[in-house]
Each structure stands twice: as structure tokens, then as C-alpha cells.
Amino acid sequence: MSEASVTKQSIFLVHGEDEFGVKTRAKQIFEGWTSDPGTEREVFDGTASNASEALKAIANFVAALQTFPFFGSSKAVWLQDCNFLADDRTASSSAVTAALVDLANFFKSTPLSGVRVLITAAKVDKRKTFYKTLEKLGTVETLAGWSIDDRDWASKAEQRTRQKLQELGKSMQGEALGELVFRVGTNPRTLVQELEKLAIYSGEKPEITRDAVVTMVSRNKQARSFALAEAVGNRESGPMLRCLDEEFSEIDFTAKSEIGILYAVISKIRLLLLLSEAVRLRWLSPSGGTDQVKVQLGKIPADRFPRDKKFNLAAQHPFVVFQGLKQVRNFTQNELIQAMETLQKANLELISSNTDKLMVLQRALLSVVGAGAAKISVKA
């Protein structure tokens, strides 16, 4: 059988870091194929901890492709959660590499009469013959994970949360939803796992509350990176200094830097300044929940904000704005202006002097929150 005669809809590869998305899409494809009672279905586990297990999975998969349907006129075969298509130790085994090349040649030369093939994986090596063959003969779909650089990641996470909540028969209000998303961060798999845990914790109660989220869901590494700025916004010197020490302890092992730590706090103070002005102009009210904040933001004319996301409240997630509106009461506008000046001086000192960098940041941040770190509750 020539390559051109293999229909693109006979072979599907769905892969990507969005594990939940991959499984959902694969299930949609597979159920679509097998909705006809005359279509047989076979599902194989593609998870292998070593080369021997990978070779066994490939052999079983090929055997299923070569076996004609017993009762129906067609068959759908799914190699599920395949973890030896990337460039890790198992995938790099010469025996596994050779077996995948043989499988690619099988697809090129063997008629798939009445047989449809679905393969799912988290990671694949696009340089390898196997991937290139599937890309040429079939349909390849990539579902990447979320990135903190994606301005819509939080909205995507909320959408995924609502989908899972519907499956679980649970509900969640705006504040609880926002708390969950920002505690978990950009990891779809962890988000689903935390939702399943929360569903069990909530028992017969239909709604998952924010208190439940705070109690049961730990902040992941990415979410903890926001903790320092949150402590500054809350004017809590103790938690702030602990967060600063944690941030510094990771500098040698991650891509973090002293400047990056400072910029996170600058971003927080800049947001509070914007919110302070928005409250003064009565565009936003410091009372109400996340849903009300979303409505208020939608009513502000778009031309009132610059396009640059850093200065555009409409580009911020409603939960971030909601949190900021609670914290803006802790500062006067003059204090926020002075805080920005203090942080800018710290920035220059970090760049141009040999002073201990942790000391520079400690001194600057303590100046911002105030020696007593007392909340002052300013009326809007």
C-alpha cells in the first residue's frame, strides 16, 4: 500500500504537556471511532519503565494492528500514555529506537483496512523517524501546557476547572476558583488532581469553598513566587522576610535573580498604584467579590488604559485585581509613590554597588511595609 493511500484520519497522534487536554481529546476521537457497535476497540498501556517494557508494548500494539476484527467490520486501537517517544533513557535505547523505526515502516507499507490507530503521549521527539512518519501519514495534534508568559493562562485554567467541576458534579464560586488557579499555577495535571482531592474533601456538599481550597491546596513553586509580593501588599513584615529568604535560597538552583525578585515587588506596587487611582475615580469598588470585579472592569472604557499590559487593569486577571483591591486599603497613595521610589533606588543599588544584595532588598522592603508593618485601613 502506498503512503498516499493511507487516509489522514486512520492514524492520530495526540501529544503535549497538557495531560488532561490530551486525554480529553483522545477520548473524543476514540469514542467517535467506536460509536458504531460494529467497531471493535482495543486499548494498550504505553507506559514503560525500561526498554524491555517498551518493546513489549510495541509488540502487542503491532499484533493488534495485524489482527482482523473478530466480530465487526472495523477496529480502533489506542496506544495510551506512551512514554518512550521522547529522548529519555528508555526512548534512547537502540532496541527501542529500532523498534519504532520498524513501526514507522509498518505504517508506510501495511494496509490499515478497517483499522484506525490512536497514539497518545506527553512528550515526543520531533526529530525522530517515527514522529515524522506519523506527521506525514496521519494527523498530529499538539496540546501544549500553559505558560506564565501567556496572558490568557489563568482563563484557560478556569475553563479547564469548570469542565472538571462539571464532571465531578461540583461547583465553585469566583473567589474559590481564583484562589485555586493561582495556588496551582500553570500545571493542568496538578489542577485536575487538586480538584479531585477537593471533591473528596467536600463530601456531599455540592460547592467547593475558598476555605477548602486554602486548607487543602498547597502553593506550588510558581505560586510561591507570588507570595513575597503578596506579603508586601499585606504589609506583613514577618511573612515577607521569610518569603524573601526562600526566594534567595533558590537563586543558585533556578533562573531567579535578585533583580527578578525586586521586579515582582515593583509590579505589585505598580498594580496597587493603578488600583488606588481606579478607586479614587470610582471605576472600581474595594468591596465585592471576583465576579463583581470582573463586571466593573468590563464597564471601564477601553481607551482609559494603555495597551501595555503592565499598566492595563483590564489585562489583569479579575482575581489579581480582587486581591489588590483588598491590599490597596493598606497604603495611602503617597506611601505607594514613596514605595516605588524606594524600590527604584534599590534597583540602582543592586546593579551598581557591591553591597550584600539580600541586605539591599531587606532594607528596601522593610521600608515599604513600614517598621511596624501595621495595616492602616485607608478609606477609598
N, C-alpha and C positions, 0 to 999 in steps of 0.2 A: 504494500500500500504506500503510495507516495505521500510526502509530507503535506502537500496541498490538499489531499483528500480528507485529512483529519479535521473535522469541524472544530472551530474555536470553542464551541460550547461543550465539547466532550471532555476537556481537561481544564480543571481550575486549580490554581494555586492562590490561596489567601494567606497572607502573612503580615506581620508587623508587631510592634511593641504594645499596641492596644489589644491586649489579650481578650478582653470582653468583647470588643468590636469584632475581632477575628472570629470568635466562637459564634457570635450572633449572626454574622454574615454567612459563615459556613453552614450554620443550621438552616438559614433561609434557603440557601442554594440546595442543600441536600434534601430538605423536605419538599422543595419544589420538584426535584427529580423523582422522588419516591411517592408523590401523592397518588400516582396511578397504582392501584392494587396489584397490577401485573408486573411491577418493578421490584426486584429483589434488592436487598440492601445488606452491605457488609461494612463493618467499621473496625479498623485496626488501630491499636495504640502505637503511635510512633515514638513514644518516649523511650530513650535508651541511655543507660548509664555507662556503656562501654561499646567498643566496636563489635563485639560478638552479638550483643543485643540489637544493635543497629542492623547488622547483616541478617539476623533472623527476621526482623520487622520487614526489611526489603523483600526477602524471600517469600514471606507469607503474602505480602502485598502483590507481588508478581503472580503468585499462584492463583490468587483470587481473580486477577485480571484475565488469566488464561482459562478460567473455568466458566463454561457456559451456564447461563441461568437454568436452574433445575425446573422451575415451575412457570416462571413468567417469560416474557419476551425480551426483557431488558434488565440491567443490573446497574446499581450505583455503588461504587467502592470509595470509602473515605479513609485515608491515612491521616490519623488525627494527632495533633500536638507533636509533630515531627521535630525533633531537636538535634538532628545531625545533618542539617543543610547549611550550617554556617561555617565558621572557621575555627571552631574549638578543637580540643584534643580528639574527641571521637570522630568528628567530621573530617579531620585532617588525616585520619588513618588511611594508609594506602589501600587497604582492603575495602573500606567504606567508599573511598573516592572511586575506586574501580567499579564497585557495585552500582554506584549512582550513574557512572558513565554508561554501564550496560543497560541500566533502566532507561536512560535517555535514548539510547539506540533502539531499545524495545519500542518506545513510543513512536520513533521515527519509522520503524519498519513493520509494526504489527497492526493489523486491522482491529479497531476497537468497536466491532459491530455490536450494537446494543449495550455497550458498556460505557458508563460515564465515570470519570475519575476526579476526586477531590482530595487535595493535599492541603493541610494547614500547618503553619509553623510560626514561631515567634521571630526567629532570625534566619536569614538566608544569605548566602554569599553569592552576590550577583555576578561575580567573575567566573563562576564555575559553569561547566558544560551543562549540567543538569538544569540550572536556572535558565540559561539562555535557550535551551531546548523547549522548556515549558512556555517561556515567553513567546517563542516563535510559533509553537504548535497550538497552544491553548490560550487561556485568559489568566492574567496575573493581576491580582488586586493587593495593594499595599495599604494597610491601616496603621499609620504611624501613631506613636504615643503623643501626648500633649507636651508642649514646651512652655516654660515660663516666659519665653520671648514672644509667644503667641498671645496677642491681646485678647483673643476670644477663648483662651483655655478654660477659664472659670465657667463661662457659659456652656461650653461643651461638657464640662464635668457636671454641671447642674442638669443638663439634658440626660446624661447617662444615669445620674442619680434618680431622676424621675422615672426613667424606664425600669430601673431595677426595683424601685419602690412599688411600681405597679405590679411587677412580678411577685413581690413579697406580700402584696396586699396591705401595704403601709402607706402612711402619709407623713409629710414633714413640712413645717412652715418655713418662711423665708429666713429667719434668723438661725434656725437649726440647720437649714440647708447650707447657708453661707459659712457657718462655723465648721461644718463637716468638710466642705470643699477646701477651705483654707487650712484646715488641720492636715488633711491628706495630701494636698498639693497635686502635682501633675501625673500621678500614677493611677491609671484606670483600674489595674488589677487590685491594688490596695483599697481603692474606693469601694469596689464591689465587695471585697472581703469585710471591710468595716461595716457596710450596710447589712450584710448577712449577720454579723455579730450583733449589731444594734437591734435587728429584728428579733433575735432570740432574747436579748436583754429586755425588750419592751413587752414580751409575752403576749397577752391577749389584747393589750392596748393598741388601737389602730394607728395612733400617732407617735412618732419618734420625736421627743422633745430636745431642745437645746441642752438642757441639763443632762440628758442621757448621752449626748454627743460629748460634752465636756468630761463626763465621768468615764466613758468607755473608750474614747478615741485619743490616742497619743499624737502629739505633733511629730510629724516626720522631720527628717533633716532639713528639707527645704522650708517647711513651715516654721521650724525653729529659727531659720534665718530672719524671719519677720519679728521674732519675739523681742529682740533688742529695741527695734523701733516702737513696738507696742508698749514696752516698759517705759520708754521715754515719753510717749504720748500720754501714758497714765500717770506720769510724774512719780514713778516708784524707783527710788534710788537703789534699794537692795536688789530686787529682781534685775534691774538694769545692769548693775555691776556684775552679777552672776552671768547674765547673758553675754556681756562683753568678754568675760574670761572664757566662756565656752567658744565664742567666735574666734578668739585668738588661739585657742588650743587646736583649732582645725586649720589654721593658716598653712602650716608646714605640710599638710596632707591633702589639701584641696586647692582649688583655684582661687580661694578667697584671698583678699589682701586688706591691709589697713585702710586704704583709700576706699575699697568697696564697702567695708563696714561703715565708714563715715558717710558715704553717699546714700546708704539705705536710711540713715537717720535724717540726712538732709531732705530726702524725698518725703519722709513723714512730716517734717516741719513745714515743708512747702505745701503739702496737702492740707495741713491744718490752717495755714495762712489763707489758702483759697477758700476753705470751708468757712473760716471766720468772716471773710468778706461776703460769701454767699448767704450766710445767716444774717449779716447786717443789712443786706439788700432784700431780705425776706424771700430769697429764691428757695431756700431750704429751711426746714424747721428741725431743731435738735431733738424734738420729740417724735415718737412713732417708730415703726419697725422698718425692716429692709424693704418690704413691699411698698410702704408709703414713700420711702426714699426714692425708689425706682420711678414711681409716678411723678414725684416732684422734679426729678432730673429730666424726665421726658417733657415737662412743661416749660423748661427754660429754653428760650430761643437759641438755636444752634450757633448763630453768629455772635453770641455773647462769649464764646470760648474760642481760644486759638486752636489751630489744628494739632499742634504739638501735644501729644498725649500727656506729657509731664505737667502741662498747665490746663488740661481739659478735664473738668469734673465729669462730663458726660462720658468720657472714655474710661472712667474708673468703674470697677465692679460695685454694684449697689451695697454689698456687704462691707466693702472697704470704706465707702462713704459713710455708711451707718456707724461703723466703729469710730471713724474720725469725728463724726458729729458728737459722739459721747465725750471724746477726748478734748475737743476744742474748748469745752467749758473749763478745762483745767488751766487755760492760759488766757491772758489778755492779748490783744493784738500787738501791743508794744513788746510784750515778752517774746512773742513769736518772731518779731522782726529782730530783736536782740539775739535770739537763739540762732537765727540764720547768720548773723554777723559773727557770732562766736564760732560756729561750725566752719565758716569760710576761713577764719583765722587759723583754725585747727588744720584745715586742708593745706594752707600755705606752710604751716609748721611741719606737717608730715612730709611734704615734698622737699623743703629747703633746709631743714635742720637735722642734726644728729641726736636730738632729744629722744629718749625712750618713747616709742610710738604708743605703747599701751598707756603710758602716763599722760601723753598728749590727749588721747581720747577720753581717759578717765576724767581729766580736769575739765575738758570741754563739755562732756555730757553731764557731769555734776553741776556745772554752771547753768546748763539748760534746764534741768529739772529743779534746781534750787537746792540749797544745802539741807533744808528740812524735808524736801520732796513732798510738801503738803498740797493737797488738792484745794483749789481756791474757789471753784464753782462760780464762774463769771456768768451773769445773766446775758442772754443774747438780746 
